Amino acid sequence: MKSYPPERIRNVAVVGHGSTGKTSLVEALLFLSKATERLGRVDDGTSTTDFDPEEQRRKHTINASLAPLEWKEHKANLIDAPGYPDFVGEVVGALRAVEGAIVVVDAVSGVQVQTEVAWGHAERGGVSRLVVVNRLDRENASFDRTMQSMRSKFGTKVAPIQIPIGAEGSFSGVVDLLEMKAYTFKNGEAASGEVPDELQAAAQAAREKLMEAAAETDDALVEKYLETGELTQEELTRGLHAGVKAGTLIPVMCASATRAIGIPLILDEIVTLLPGPLERPEITATDARTKQQVTIAQTPEAPLAALVFKTVADPYVGKLSYFRVYGGTFRSNAETYNSTKQKPERVGQVYFIRGKQQEPAASVGPGDIGAVAKLAETATGDTLCAKEAPVILPPVEFPKPAISMAVEPKSKGDEDKMGVSLHRLAEEDPTFRVRRDSELKQTVISGMGESHLEIMAERLRRKFGVDVALHLPRVPYRETIKGKGKAQGRYVKQTGGRGQYGVCSIEMEPLPRSTGFEFVDKIFGAAIPNQFIPSVEKGVRKAVEEGVLAGYPVVDVRVLLVDGKYHDVDSSDIAFQIAGSMAFREAATAAGLVLLEPIVTLKVHVPEEKMGDVLGELNAKRGRILGMDPQGDATTIVQAQVPQAELLRYASGLRSMTGGRGTFETAFSHYEEVPPHAAEKVVAGAKQQKAEAASR
């Protein structure tokens, strides 16, 4: 693939709800532009961009995939992005690398949840949009109904530049409102003609609205339109391009991707209406040395400034880093500098990527997208630049994980391999997190939903040969005491020969919440020799860590060592450790043990019409509502405090309750006493687990 100057490049993410035909549309665009030699199909597992085995098995996109094509002396870097909520991180990464987006809307279902989500991400990122109403050949498809659903959600800036010819099974082409021509399609080939008589009135009315919208982007066009009531095709296109670039106009097109209807016109408008790299606002970055804001020069001769927006982990070839060049030229076999990590990077062969195909390239210029393998230090979101002019581009802002699961290998010998492999996968997906909980002795993975984590487990097995089981993570409960207690720990074994002898007396009292644990030596005289007092403390601390009630650490307790006995010959370190542990358990029981649970602060972003359901659910989960903050966009942020144990499956429940429109985030707040009825279940469950572990 030849190099293109930035003014002839279009970077375009293809986004929308799942199963709207995004991948089929990309496949049709690739085939018609002769970027591919055959038209792949999602159902057959032969599409260019859904090449991952999990995608082929599930028949939907999981990973954002790059698919460049050439059309009318321009290069379009298409990025086919997933439409399911568990993989929204891929959408966010794709939108960060582009100036434009095609939002695909199903002509049967209209605007759906992930249509709105992708639209919102594009809006916040300043990404210009075209809409393609796809599947107009399907039963119950309706262009008018789909337009109504878009206008109700996105306003009047959504404007058709085409209307369909025929409906459902008879859909055969479009009327282009810019040219006022009819295009019908057979095997992807377009035939132009006059607008059918029955569509003349509708087309003329739609064109007049389009001219009004286009004229409003330019004072000269407004004046011309008011004087003559007409705009030329060139003026209309110029006005539309300005509106698309500014985000004040969203053109809508018609298509059937699987029947290749409307595809050439979509290619034309990608080139004509969507902005190129030089048309976006100035690219600013932070000077890594002075911390001042600087402007990136988008020329081949400028110092390199590139952002890694996606990473793919491969067990055989290592990492493949996808980058967008904002300034300068990214050359093969050159030295570059990771300003985010402040470390040099040696670059090997640079590639242009189409699906899973890699085409070697000597260099990648400003505005273009490429990939490079085996970067040692670089991760998604890092800036690669010239060492003599180090800058840091704004990183990709990925959403936080919403759900966590504990993971363990099915083969005991795979623990270390699992840990290394999970961290390789985390490099690939910034919405996937891995941590080792040393207290609960479990590895916890976090992601955007249950499907996300299941796919990561499948990827772990397929890529790295580690088979794992997923289950709900344990909750880090704590134990504490309600009152005071005292006890004597006595460990004496004297049956001839060297024996064991250790006796200690302790008193125990509660401390304020979140104080921790204190051990105080109150021994007077030589009731216990000095060398054995640390032994008592060690035994007490061991009992503190192991818990008494349900096996959870004991907190907010002060232990006072007040008395004891020893034997000149038989006393030992281990005897006083055991005595200390025995005394602690008995004193804690006497003081009245209770269970504490972690409470988290929960922020739920919820549609107003679902408020009642969400509030009722939070009350059922023992939540306390702290406040409600209307956002002015028919949504409200509900703040509450909820026990962590009640939120282990909240992501799935909220998604079901709100039709996928609700989102949430949590932060640890404090510990509180567990109500007796709930504590009984926790204690019983802990005892059962202990018994099962002992029987293995």
Phi, psi and omega per residue, in radians:
M1 nan 2.282 -3.079
K2 -1.349 2.874 3.122
S3 -1.443 2.560 3.137
Y4 -2.188 2.505 3.023
P5 -1.228 2.754 -3.042
P6 -1.039 -0.514 -3.140
E7 -1.209 -0.247 3.123
R8 -1.927 0.379 3.104
I9 -2.011 2.434 3.000
R10 -2.217 2.126 3.086
N11 -1.801 2.075 -2.929
V12 -2.372 2.094 3.004
A13 -1.538 2.398 3.087
V14 -1.832 1.931 -2.964
V15 -2.262 2.970 3.111
G16 2.592 -3.065 3.128
H17 -1.189 2.771 3.102
G18 -1.133 2.556 3.078
S19 1.088 0.654 3.027
T20 -1.805 -0.015 3.103
G21 1.657 0.419 -3.127
K22 -1.096 -0.850 -3.118
T23 -1.145 -0.671 3.091
S24 -1.120 -0.641 3.096
L25 -1.135 -0.814 3.110
V26 -1.042 -0.730 -3.141
E27 -1.067 -0.740 3.130
A28 -1.163 -0.702 3.119
L29 -1.117 -0.717 3.114
L30 -1.120 -0.793 -3.072
F31 -1.179 -0.776 -3.091
L32 -1.195 -0.525 3.118
S33 -1.481 0.040 3.135
K34 1.161 0.389 3.012
A35 -1.283 -0.460 3.053
T36 -2.209 2.752 -3.074
E37 -1.651 -0.237 3.119
R38 -2.434 2.681 -3.141
L39 -1.569 1.846 3.133
G40 -1.316 2.849 -3.128
R41 -2.302 2.414 3.125
V42 -1.080 -0.791 -3.079
D43 -1.104 -0.487 -3.139
D44 -1.565 -0.122 -3.078
G45 1.260 0.439 -3.068
T46 -1.979 0.155 -3.124
S47 -1.250 2.655 -3.078
T48 -1.147 -0.708 -2.987
T49 -1.623 -0.413 3.078
D50 -1.681 1.219 -3.066
F51 -1.727 -0.200 3.141
D52 -1.212 2.407 -3.129
P53 -0.965 -0.629 3.120
E54 -1.170 -0.649 3.097
E55 -1.152 -0.722 -3.125
Q56 -1.175 -0.621 3.135
R57 -1.264 -0.733 -3.084
R58 -1.493 -0.291 3.131
K59 1.089 0.654 2.945
H60 -2.688 2.772 -3.047
T61 -1.274 2.383 3.082
I62 -2.021 -0.648 -3.078
N63 -1.978 2.443 2.981
A64 -1.144 2.286 -3.034
S65 -2.250 2.378 -3.074
L66 -1.495 2.411 -3.102
A67 -2.568 1.436 3.134
P68 -1.310 2.616 3.053
L69 -2.515 2.899 3.111
E70 -2.102 2.373 -3.099
W71 -2.663 2.112 3.079
K72 0.882 0.931 3.083
E73 1.104 0.418 3.039
H74 -2.203 2.739 3.009
K75 -1.955 2.265 3.070
A76 -2.009 2.034 3.041
N77 -1.550 1.664 3.097
L78 -1.435 2.441 3.026
I79 -2.134 1.904 3.139
D80 -1.386 1.957 -3.038
A81 -1.867 2.613 3.136
P82 -1.182 2.783 -3.127
G83 -2.033 0.115 -3.125
Y84 -1.769 2.511 -2.960
P85 -1.066 -0.495 -3.122
D86 -1.151 -0.280 -3.059
F87 -2.067 0.506 -3.102
V88 -1.116 -0.432 3.088
G89 -1.032 -0.609 3.105
E90 -1.154 -0.624 3.103
V91 -1.166 -0.793 -3.128
V92 -1.064 -0.782 3.120
G93 -1.103 -0.731 3.138
A94 -1.114 -0.775 -3.105
L95 -1.157 -0.444 3.124
R96 -1.209 -0.399 -3.023
A97 -1.710 0.042 -2.978
V98 -2.221 2.870 2.984
E99 -1.748 -0.425 -3.040
G100 -2.301 2.813 3.098
A101 -2.485 2.503 2.921
I102 -1.773 2.053 3.088
V103 -1.660 2.018 -3.099
V104 -1.635 2.193 -3.122
V105 -2.106 2.335 -3.140
D106 -1.324 2.284 -3.077
A107 -1.268 -0.245 3.086
V108 -1.576 -0.844 -3.029
S109 -1.548 -0.385 -3.097
G110 1.256 -2.712 -3.133
V111 -1.178 2.242 3.116
Q112 -2.105 3.127 -2.992
V113 -0.987 -0.906 -3.070
Q114 -1.296 -0.272 2.940
T115 -1.067 -0.837 -3.134
E116 -1.139 -0.697 -3.126
V117 -1.103 -0.862 -3.136
A118 -1.113 -0.700 3.109
W119 -1.041 -0.776 3.142
G120 -1.101 -0.741 3.110
H121 -1.114 -0.720 3.119
A122 -1.134 -0.738 -3.137
E123 -1.066 -0.825 -3.115
R124 -1.172 -0.506 3.138
G125 -1.537 0.025 -3.137
G126 1.187 0.535 -3.104
V127 -1.601 2.194 3.111
S128 -1.226 2.636 -3.030
R129 -2.305 2.557 2.808
L130 -2.046 2.600 3.032
V131 -1.935 2.349 2.985
V132 -2.001 2.022 3.027
V133 -1.467 1.892 -3.008
N134 -1.772 2.886 3.077
R135 1.118 0.635 3.100
L136 -1.227 -0.159 3.107
D137 -1.554 -0.030 -3.076
R138 -1.412 2.742 3.048
E139 -1.097 2.398 -3.122
N140 1.243 0.178 3.059
A141 -1.241 2.494 3.129
S142 -2.594 2.038 3.099
F143 -1.187 -0.745 -3.115
D144 -1.109 -0.764 3.139
R145 -1.134 -0.666 3.123
T146 -1.162 -0.688 3.087
M147 -1.087 -0.710 3.119
Q148 -1.092 -0.732 -3.133
S149 -1.158 -0.618 3.116
M150 -1.227 -0.726 -3.137
R151 -1.168 -0.598 3.126
S152 -1.199 -0.513 -3.128
K153 -1.621 -0.667 -2.956
F154 -2.029 -0.063 3.073
G155 1.575 -3.061 -3.013
T156 -1.422 -0.093 3.106
K157 -1.228 -0.207 3.047
V158 -1.366 2.005 -2.997
A159 -2.326 2.178 3.114
P160 -1.213 2.389 2.986
I161 -1.902 0.040 3.045
Q162 -2.514 2.734 2.903
I163 -2.250 2.609 -3.040
P164 -1.340 2.632 2.965
I165 -1.790 2.034 -3.075
G166 1.444 2.969 -3.119
A167 -2.489 2.647 3.134
E168 0.894 -2.194 -3.076
G169 -1.123 -0.359 -3.124
S170 -1.656 0.078 3.100
F171 -1.090 2.117 -3.019
S172 -2.309 -0.167 -3.100
G173 3.122 -2.884 -3.089
V174 -2.448 2.728 2.918
V175 -1.724 2.097 3.103
D176 -1.468 2.015 -3.047
L177 -1.330 -0.321 3.094
L178 -1.293 -0.743 -3.118
E179 -1.644 -0.290 -2.978
M180 0.943 0.890 3.057
K181 -2.208 2.694 3.047
A182 -1.749 2.386 3.084
Y183 -2.132 2.159 3.019
T184 -1.967 2.725 -2.959
F185 -2.267 2.444 3.025
K186 -2.485 2.110 -3.099
N187 0.947 0.629 3.104
G188 1.476 -0.257 -3.131
E189 -1.471 2.379 -3.097
A190 -1.722 2.425 3.006
A191 -2.118 2.215 -3.088
S192 -1.725 2.694 3.132
G193 -2.902 -2.972 3.137
E194 -1.291 2.684 3.078
V195 -1.163 2.237 3.127
P196 -0.968 2.527 -3.086
D197 -0.968 -0.709 -3.068
E198 -1.218 -0.211 3.133
L199 -1.913 -0.016 -3.074
Q200 -1.021 -0.852 -3.070
A201 -1.144 -0.788 -3.134
A202 -1.123 -0.703 -3.129
A203 -1.171 -0.720 -3.133
Q204 -1.147 -0.727 3.127
A205 -1.125 -0.731 3.132
A206 -1.170 -0.629 -3.140
R207 -1.190 -0.651 3.119
E208 -1.104 -0.735 3.086
K209 -1.112 -0.656 3.135
L210 -1.160 -0.712 3.118
M211 -1.122 -0.702 3.101
E212 -1.056 -0.787 -3.124
A213 -1.148 -0.730 -3.129
A214 -1.188 -0.671 -3.117
A215 -1.099 -0.579 -3.089
E216 -1.172 -0.154 -3.138
T217 -1.484 -0.158 -3.026
D218 -2.639 2.265 -3.105
D219 -1.053 -0.686 -3.136
A220 -1.137 -0.662 3.114
L221 -1.208 -0.639 3.089
V222 -1.049 -0.823 -3.119
E223 -1.085 -0.786 3.136
K224 -1.079 -0.763 -3.085
Y225 -1.187 -0.682 3.127
L226 -1.163 -0.593 -3.119
E227 -1.319 -0.746 -2.976
T228 -1.943 -0.313 -3.070
G229 1.225 0.313 -3.069
E230 -2.609 2.614 2.977
L231 -2.225 2.516 3.060
T232 -1.236 2.906 3.108
Q233 -1.053 -0.683 3.142
E234 -1.138 -0.736 3.134
E235 -1.176 -0.698 3.122
L236 -1.108 -0.760 3.121
T237 -1.117 -0.722 3.136
R238 -1.107 -0.732 3.115
G239 -1.163 -0.716 3.115
L240 -1.113 -0.754 3.138
H241 -1.047 -0.743 3.129
A242 -1.117 -0.715 3.131
G243 -1.169 -0.702 3.113
V244 -1.127 -0.770 -3.141
K245 -1.064 -0.695 -3.116
A246 -1.434 -0.231 -3.113
G247 1.437 0.201 3.134
T248 -1.606 -0.180 3.111
L249 -2.350 2.370 3.081
I250 -2.172 1.713 -3.137
P251 -1.162 2.548 -3.132
V252 -2.086 2.303 -3.128
M253 -2.121 2.908 -3.065
C254 -2.039 2.525 -3.115
A255 -2.832 2.780 2.784
S256 -2.287 1.818 -3.043
A257 -1.104 -0.708 -3.064
T258 -1.257 -0.396 3.092
R259 -1.820 0.112 3.079
A260 1.001 0.612 3.079
I261 -1.608 2.188 3.095
G262 1.534 -0.058 -3.000
I263 -1.141 -0.811 -3.138
P264 -1.046 -0.617 -3.133
L265 -1.221 -0.593 3.074
I266 -1.130 -0.742 3.081
L267 -1.028 -0.744 3.118
D268 -1.047 -0.782 -3.052
E269 -1.327 -0.449 2.991
I270 -1.000 -0.774 -3.119
V271 -1.292 -0.699 -2.975
T272 -1.496 -0.749 -2.978
L273 -1.721 -0.602 -3.116
L274 -1.355 2.518 -3.114
P275 -1.327 2.675 3.033
G276 -1.634 3.099 -3.093
P277 -0.994 -0.610 -3.093
L278 -1.347 -0.161 -3.090
E279 -1.676 -0.081 3.105
R280 -1.407 2.872 3.065
P281 -1.002 2.820 -3.130
E282 -0.891 2.408 3.085
I283 -1.455 2.077 3.124
T284 -1.946 2.633 3.115
A285 -2.515 2.991 3.101
T286 -1.733 2.196 3.036
D287 -1.126 2.100 -3.038
A288 -1.142 -0.339 -3.123
R289 -1.648 -0.796 -3.062
T290 -1.671 -0.244 -3.083
K291 1.158 0.240 3.089
Q292 -1.533 2.709 3.073
Q293 -1.354 2.341 3.128
V294 -2.268 2.743 3.112
T295 -1.704 2.354 3.140
I296 -1.512 2.193 3.078
A297 -1.417 2.130 -3.067
Q298 -1.590 1.038 3.123
T299 -2.212 2.702 -3.124
P300 -1.097 -0.517 -3.066
E301 -1.453 -0.228 -3.081
A302 -1.213 2.829 3.037
P303 -1.048 2.516 -3.108
L304 -1.089 2.387 2.970
A305 -2.546 1.911 -3.090
A306 -2.356 2.571 -3.142
L307 -1.996 2.265 3.032
V308 -1.455 2.002 -3.067
F309 -1.871 -0.095 -3.128
K310 -2.781 2.504 3.093
T311 -2.289 2.380 3.071
V312 -2.062 2.209 3.118
A313 -1.637 2.277 3.110
D314 -2.282 2.243 -3.084
P315 -1.171 -0.281 -3.066
Y316 -1.789 -0.814 -3.094
V317 -1.760 -0.027 -3.128
G318 1.448 -2.785 -3.112
K319 -1.304 2.491 2.967
L320 -2.047 2.055 -3.063
S321 -1.805 2.111 3.080
Y322 -1.557 2.309 -3.093
F323 -2.323 2.659 3.015
R324 -1.969 2.185 3.118
V325 -1.516 2.166 3.088
Y326 -1.739 -0.613 3.110
G327 -2.551 2.627 3.121
G328 1.346 -2.833 -3.088
T329 -2.293 2.287 3.129
F330 -1.652 1.901 -3.010
R331 -1.799 2.581 3.030
S332 -1.181 2.627 3.022
N333 0.931 0.872 -3.100
A334 -2.327 2.887 3.035
E335 -1.561 2.376 3.027
T336 -2.371 -3.125 -3.023
Y337 -2.366 2.224 3.057
N338 -1.548 1.757 -3.073
S339 -1.296 -0.407 3.097
T340 -1.170 -0.766 -3.132
K341 -1.638 -0.156 -3.106
Q342 1.023 0.798 -3.139
K343 -2.433 2.538 3.089
P344 -1.259 2.660 3.073
E345 -2.281 2.306 3.039
R346 -1.616 2.093 -3.096
V347 -1.637 2.302 3.044
G348 -1.624 -2.327 -3.137
Q349 -1.285 2.320 3.061
V350 -1.679 2.547 -3.075
Y351 -2.261 2.638 2.741
F352 -1.622 2.447 -3.047
I353 -2.048 2.355 2.956
R354 -2.333 1.851 -3.044
G355 1.115 -2.122 3.101
K356 -1.729 0.015 -3.138
Q357 -1.473 2.413 3.124
Q358 -2.053 2.132 3.119
E359 -1.919 1.994 -3.125
P360 -1.003 2.474 3.138
A361 -2.347 2.501 3.090
A362 -1.212 -0.602 -3.118
S363 -2.847 2.868 3.051
V364 -2.205 2.161 -3.023
G365 -1.589 -3.125 -3.101
P366 -1.091 2.391 -3.132
G367 1.536 -0.184 -3.045
D368 -1.742 2.972 -3.100
I369 -2.181 2.373 3.101
G370 -2.555 -2.943 3.137
A371 -2.579 2.723 3.106
V372 -2.524 2.526 -3.075
A373 -1.743 2.715 2.911
K374 1.086 0.665 2.975
L375 -1.295 2.258 -2.987
A376 -1.313 -0.655 -2.977
E377 -1.886 -0.249 -2.866
T378 -1.559 2.417 3.085
A379 -2.231 2.976 3.097
T380 -1.008 2.342 -3.133
G381 1.678 -0.160 -3.125
D382 -1.412 2.668 3.058
T383 -1.748 2.314 2.999
L384 -1.918 2.283 -2.999
C385 -2.653 -3.126 3.048
A386 -1.359 2.335 -3.091
K387 -1.111 -0.551 -3.123
E388 -1.341 -0.229 3.095
A389 -2.395 1.170 -3.031
P390 -1.269 2.201 3.092
V391 -2.304 2.745 3.084
I392 -2.129 2.006 3.098
L393 -1.340 2.652 3.085
P394 -0.988 2.272 -3.090
P395 -1.286 2.963 3.060
V396 -1.332 2.258 3.132
E397 -1.639 1.661 -3.105
F398 -1.503 2.603 3.081
P399 -1.178 2.692 3.134
K400 -1.391 2.596 3.089
P401 -1.022 2.610 -3.068
A402 -1.952 -0.253 -3.042
I403 -2.521 2.574 3.117
S404 -2.236 2.564 3.061
M405 -2.409 2.593 2.995
A406 -1.448 2.537 -3.100
V407 -2.302 2.419 3.093
E408 -2.510 2.529 -3.133
P409 -1.256 2.536 3.103
K410 -1.304 -0.400 3.040
S411 -1.873 2.195 -3.020
K412 -1.065 -0.476 -3.120
G413 -1.346 -0.026 -3.042
D414 -1.694 0.153 -3.055
E415 -1.007 -0.895 -3.102
D416 -1.151 -0.740 3.134
K417 -1.096 -0.679 3.111
M418 -1.083 -0.787 -3.116
G419 -1.060 -0.819 3.142
V420 -1.115 -0.757 -3.089
S421 -1.184 -0.675 3.101
L422 -1.079 -0.695 3.122
H423 -1.209 -0.512 3.020
R424 -1.131 -0.720 3.115
L425 -1.184 -0.607 3.121
A426 -1.161 -0.527 3.050
E427 -1.117 -0.561 -3.084
E428 -1.357 -0.559 -2.984
D429 -2.310 1.810 -3.104
P430 -1.171 -0.235 3.075
T431 -1.569 0.061 3.123
F432 -1.941 2.160 -3.089
R433 -2.112 2.627 3.115
V434 -2.287 2.353 3.030
R435 -2.584 2.651 3.082
R436 -1.800 2.076 3.106
D437 -1.595 1.748 -3.068
S438 -1.206 -0.541 3.139
E439 -1.158 -0.838 -3.094
L440 -1.581 -0.043 3.088
K441 0.964 0.877 3.096
Q442 -2.559 2.634 3.026
T443 -1.602 2.268 -3.077
V444 -2.037 2.247 3.042
I445 -1.944 2.526 -3.104
S446 -2.245 2.527 -3.140
G447 -2.751 -2.879 -3.023
M448 -1.522 -0.211 -3.133
G449 3.101 3.031 -3.100
E450 -1.108 -0.695 3.121
S451 -1.082 -0.702 3.111
H452 -0.991 -0.857 -3.099
L453 -1.216 -0.622 3.089
E454 -1.112 -0.696 3.131
I455 -1.201 -0.649 3.087
M456 -1.133 -0.646 3.079
A457 -1.141 -0.710 3.100
E458 -1.140 -0.691 3.116
R459 -1.135 -0.641 3.097
L460 -1.065 -0.731 3.133
R461 -1.212 -0.796 -3.034
R462 -1.278 -0.754 -3.055
K463 -1.445 -0.606 -2.977
F464 -2.131 0.004 3.056
G465 1.231 0.464 3.133
V466 -1.993 2.001 3.119
D467 -1.597 2.233 -3.055
V468 -2.254 2.810 3.027
A469 -1.985 2.467 3.098
L470 -1.914 2.461 3.036
H471 -2.682 2.891 -3.113
L472 -1.063 2.415 3.133
P473 -1.232 2.643 3.052
R474 -1.223 2.602 3.102
V475 -1.586 2.324 -3.120
P476 -1.368 1.259 3.075
Y477 -1.146 2.879 3.022
R478 -2.301 2.792 3.023
E479 -2.046 2.603 3.048
T480 -2.636 3.120 -3.110
I481 -1.984 2.656 3.141
K482 -1.622 -0.545 -3.062
G483 -2.384 -2.728 -3.140
K484 -1.739 2.736 3.104
G485 -2.704 2.786 3.076
K486 -2.516 2.704 -3.132
A487 -2.890 2.787 3.031
Q488 -1.964 2.312 3.039
G489 -1.799 2.172 -3.045
R490 -2.246 2.006 3.080
Y491 -2.136 1.753 -3.057
V492 -2.275 2.136 3.053
K493 -2.385 1.797 -3.120
Q494 -2.302 1.603 -3.076
T495 -2.169 0.559 -3.113
G496 1.776 2.418 -3.088
G497 1.313 -2.861 3.128
R498 -1.178 2.164 -3.119
G499 -1.878 -2.875 3.070
Q500 -2.240 2.368 -3.121
Y501 -2.613 2.046 3.056
G502 -2.696 2.175 3.125
V503 -2.315 2.278 3.088
C504 -2.468 2.565 3.081
S505 -2.044 2.297 -3.141
I506 -2.239 2.727 2.963
E507 -2.104 2.621 -3.032
M508 -2.354 2.467 3.103
E509 -2.546 2.637 -3.126
P510 -1.313 2.647 3.036
L511 -1.977 2.829 3.077
P512 -1.001 2.683 -3.093
R513 -1.004 2.422 3.110
S514 1.255 0.284 3.100
T515 -1.408 -0.603 3.135
G516 1.839 -2.365 -3.081
F517 -2.357 2.430 3.088
E518 -2.255 2.452 3.025
F519 -2.114 2.183 -3.067
V520 -2.133 2.220 3.093
D521 -1.512 1.954 3.127
K522 -2.004 0.360 -3.133
I523 -1.219 2.317 3.036
F524 -1.992 2.511 -3.102
G525 1.295 -2.547 -3.086
A526 -2.148 0.670 3.125
A527 -0.997 -0.668 3.004
I528 -2.282 2.168 3.117
P529 -1.012 2.627 -3.071
N530 -0.981 -0.599 -3.070
Q531 -1.226 -0.273 -3.125
F532 -1.761 -0.134 3.122
I533 -1.143 -0.752 3.035
P534 -1.053 -0.487 3.110
S535 -1.178 -0.743 3.081
V536 -1.062 -0.809 -3.131
E537 -1.064 -0.698 3.130
K538 -1.093 -0.730 3.105
G539 -1.148 -0.701 3.104
V540 -1.107 -0.797 -3.110
R541 -1.129 -0.604 3.084
K542 -1.100 -0.736 3.102
A543 -1.155 -0.629 3.091
V544 -1.048 -0.799 -3.109
E545 -1.194 -0.639 -3.077
E546 -1.418 -0.341 -3.133
G547 1.334 2.897 -3.091
V548 -2.111 -0.754 -3.025
L549 -1.377 -0.870 -3.048
A550 -2.474 0.270 3.087
G551 1.511 0.275 3.121
Y552 -1.860 2.674 -3.094
P553 -1.013 2.514 3.095
V554 -1.617 2.313 -3.084
V555 -2.239 2.895 3.026
D556 1.001 0.898 -3.092
V557 -2.371 2.417 2.977
R558 -1.928 2.239 3.097
V559 -1.948 2.226 3.111
L560 -1.949 2.116 3.054
L561 -1.494 1.969 -2.966
V562 -1.943 -0.405 -3.081
D563 -2.831 3.016 3.102
G564 3.057 3.126 3.106
K565 -2.451 2.697 3.110
Y566 -2.516 2.940 3.125
H567 -2.195 2.339 -3.047
D568 -1.000 -0.609 -3.059
V569 -1.778 -0.788 -2.950
D570 -1.531 -0.313 3.138
S571 -1.161 2.505 -3.107
S572 -2.649 2.943 3.096
D573 -1.006 -0.855 -3.075
I574 -1.168 -0.598 3.131
A575 -1.103 -0.747 -3.135
F576 -1.319 -0.492 3.020
Q577 -1.080 -0.844 -3.120
I578 -1.131 -0.711 3.122
A579 -1.095 -0.735 3.120
G580 -1.089 -0.738 3.125
S581 -1.125 -0.757 3.128
M582 -1.091 -0.762 -3.127
A583 -1.098 -0.733 -3.119
F584 -1.091 -0.812 -3.095
R585 -1.074 -0.735 -3.115
E586 -1.217 -0.730 -3.131
A587 -1.176 -0.682 3.135
A588 -1.115 -0.721 3.104
T589 -1.096 -0.729 3.123
A590 -1.156 -0.561 -3.102
A591 -1.351 -0.223 3.118
G592 1.563 1.633 -3.099
L593 -1.450 2.461 3.018
V594 -2.324 2.818 -3.136
L595 -1.738 2.411 3.037
L596 -1.935 2.562 3.108
E597 -2.216 2.619 3.104
P598 -1.272 2.336 3.074
I599 -1.896 2.312 3.129
V600 -1.967 2.621 2.978
T601 -1.516 2.188 -3.046
L602 -1.975 2.283 3.004
K603 -2.012 2.056 -3.129
V604 -1.972 2.139 3.065
H605 -1.651 1.958 -2.908
V606 -2.368 2.481 3.029
P607 -1.074 2.488 -3.064
E608 -1.025 -0.605 -3.092
E609 -1.243 -0.220 3.124
K610 -1.820 0.125 -3.074
M611 -1.014 -0.777 -3.102
G612 -1.049 -0.780 3.136
D613 -1.103 -0.760 -3.096
V614 -1.165 -0.766 3.138
L615 -1.124 -0.713 3.107
G616 -1.091 -0.707 3.122
E617 -1.139 -0.705 3.132
L618 -1.153 -0.682 3.084
N619 -1.099 -0.697 3.124
A620 -1.161 -0.399 3.130
K621 -1.649 0.362 3.121
R622 1.107 0.531 -3.134
G623 -1.494 2.704 3.026
R624 -1.993 2.107 -3.139
I625 -1.335 2.188 -3.138
L626 -1.680 -0.485 -3.120
G627 3.009 2.885 3.111
M628 -2.331 2.310 -3.037
D629 -2.197 1.697 3.107
P630 -1.059 2.408 -3.051
Q631 -1.743 -0.109 3.125
G632 1.428 0.067 3.106
D633 -2.193 0.609 -3.122
A634 1.160 0.376 3.035
T635 -2.247 2.800 3.126
T636 -2.373 2.510 3.010
I637 -1.714 2.069 3.095
V638 -1.725 2.243 3.059
Q639 -1.898 2.353 -3.107
A640 -2.639 2.840 2.966
Q641 -1.975 2.232 -2.999
V642 -2.417 2.480 3.035
P643 -1.041 2.376 -3.132
Q644 -1.005 -0.626 -3.109
A645 -1.068 -0.450 -3.108
E646 -1.455 -0.117 -3.016
L647 -1.958 0.183 -3.050
L648 -1.093 -0.537 3.106
R649 -2.077 0.428 -3.048
Y650 -1.167 -0.559 -3.117
A651 -1.016 -0.811 -3.136
S652 -1.188 -0.719 -3.131
G653 -1.120 -0.763 -3.138
L654 -1.157 -0.692 3.129
R655 -1.080 -0.750 3.124
S656 -1.159 -0.740 -3.069
M657 -1.171 -0.610 -3.031
T658 -1.894 0.181 -3.106
G659 1.119 0.481 3.118
G660 1.514 0.004 -3.083
R661 -1.529 -0.299 -3.115
G662 -1.503 2.475 3.039
T663 -2.300 2.819 3.139
F664 -2.665 2.832 2.996
E665 -2.516 2.679 -3.083
T666 -2.272 2.751 3.029
A667 -2.581 2.423 3.135
F668 -1.060 2.417 3.117
S669 -1.964 -1.114 -3.048
H670 -2.927 -3.133 3.055
Y671 -1.879 2.517 3.087
E672 -2.382 2.762 3.097
E673 -1.181 2.379 3.115
V674 -1.363 2.324 3.077
P675 -0.999 2.575 -3.034
P676 -0.923 -0.750 -3.078
H677 -1.137 -0.626 3.118
A678 -1.338 -0.630 -3.129
A679 -1.107 -0.660 -3.140
E680 -1.021 -0.720 -3.137
K681 -1.162 -0.717 -3.131
V682 -1.115 -0.798 -3.125
V683 -1.111 -0.759 3.133
A684 -1.095 -0.725 3.118
G685 -1.124 -0.681 3.130
A686 -1.141 -0.722 3.129
K687 -1.144 -0.668 3.125
Q688 -1.143 -0.743 3.111
Q689 -1.073 -0.710 -3.138
K690 -1.126 -0.714 3.131
A691 -1.153 -0.716 3.130
E692 -1.132 -0.696 3.135
A693 -1.139 -0.650 -3.124
A694 -1.214 -0.512 -3.084
S695 -1.437 -0.216 -3.115
R696 -1.271 nan nan
